[in-house]
Amino acid sequence: MRRRLAVMLMVALVPMSGAVACGQAIEDRAREEVDKQVEKGKQRVNDELQKGQKKLEEGASQVQKRVEGGAKDAKKQAEQVGQDAKKAAGGGQ
């Protein structure tokens, strides 16, 4: 009787341990998939950050060129005004 009870207990526990092992395998696979997705997400974020950084740098470069061009134009205008003023002052005497 005891032996039979022990065998029945073992027969009942073996599938349960198999189910636990199977559950662990499923959990491991799910964890691996989540890790892959997280890595993909991180890579996408890094790619987007790099694209944004590149756009900002290009925009800053364009603004700097405009500022330099505007400064050159302002310098030319100032020189022209100075020359015009000298002509006007010299012509009046």
C-alpha positions as CSV (number, residue, x, y, z in Angstrom):
1,M,0.0,0.0,0.0
2,R,2.7,2.4,0.9
3,R,4.8,1.4,-2.1
4,R,1.8,2.0,-4.3
5,L,1.1,5.4,-2.7
6,A,4.8,6.3,-3.3
7,V,4.6,5.2,-6.9
8,M,1.4,7.2,-7.4
9,L,3.0,10.3,-5.9
10,M,6.0,9.9,-8.1
11,V,3.8,9.5,-11.2
12,A,1.9,12.7,-10.2
13,L,5.1,14.7,-9.5
14,V,7.0,13.8,-12.7
15,P,4.7,15.6,-15.1
16,M,4.6,18.6,-12.7
17,S,8.4,18.9,-12.8
18,G,8.2,18.6,-16.6
19,A,5.7,21.3,-16.7
20,V,7.9,23.5,-14.5
21,A,10.9,22.8,-16.8
22,C,8.8,23.6,-19.8
23,G,7.5,26.8,-18.2
24,Q,11.1,27.8,-17.5
25,A,12.0,27.2,-21.1
26,I,9.1,29.4,-22.2
27,E,10.1,32.1,-19.7
28,D,13.7,32.0,-21.0
29,R,12.6,32.3,-24.6
30,A,10.3,35.2,-23.7
31,R,13.1,36.9,-21.8
32,E,15.4,36.5,-24.8
33,E,12.8,38.0,-27.1
34,V,12.2,40.9,-24.8
35,D,16.0,41.5,-24.6
36,K,16.2,41.5,-28.5
37,Q,13.3,43.9,-28.7
38,V,14.9,46.2,-26.1
39,E,18.2,46.2,-28.0
40,K,16.4,47.0,-31.3
41,G,14.6,49.8,-29.5
42,K,17.9,51.2,-28.1
43,Q,19.5,51.0,-31.6
44,R,16.6,52.8,-33.2
45,V,16.8,55.5,-30.5
46,N,20.5,55.9,-31.1
47,D,20.0,56.1,-34.8
48,E,17.3,58.8,-34.4
49,L,19.6,60.7,-32.0
50,Q,22.4,60.6,-34.6
51,K,20.1,61.8,-37.3
52,G,18.9,64.6,-35.2
53,Q,22.4,65.6,-34.2
54,K,23.5,65.6,-37.8
55,K,20.5,67.8,-38.8
56,L,21.3,70.2,-35.9
57,E,25.0,70.4,-37.0
58,E,23.9,71.1,-40.7
59,G,21.5,73.7,-39.5
60,A,24.1,75.4,-37.4
61,S,26.6,75.3,-40.3
62,Q,24.0,77.0,-42.5
63,V,23.3,79.7,-39.9
64,Q,27.0,80.3,-39.4
65,K,27.4,80.8,-43.2
66,R,24.5,83.2,-43.3
67,V,25.9,85.2,-40.4
68,E,29.4,85.3,-42.1
69,G,27.8,86.4,-45.3
70,G,25.7,89.1,-43.5
71,A,28.9,90.3,-41.8
72,K,30.7,90.6,-45.1
73,D,27.8,92.5,-46.6
74,A,27.6,94.8,-43.6
75,K,31.4,95.5,-43.8
76,K,31.1,96.3,-47.6
77,Q,28.2,98.6,-46.9
78,A,30.1,100.3,-44.1
79,E,33.1,100.8,-46.4
80,Q,30.9,102.2,-49.1
81,V,29.3,104.6,-46.7
82,G,32.7,105.7,-45.5
83,Q,33.9,106.3,-49.1
84,D,30.7,108.2,-49.9
85,A,31.2,110.3,-46.8
86,K,34.9,111.1,-47.8
87,K,33.7,112.0,-51.3
88,A,31.0,114.2,-49.9
89,A,33.4,115.9,-47.4
90,G,36.1,116.4,-50.0
91,G,33.7,117.6,-52.7
92,G,32.2,120.3,-50.4
93,Q,35.6,122.0,-49.9
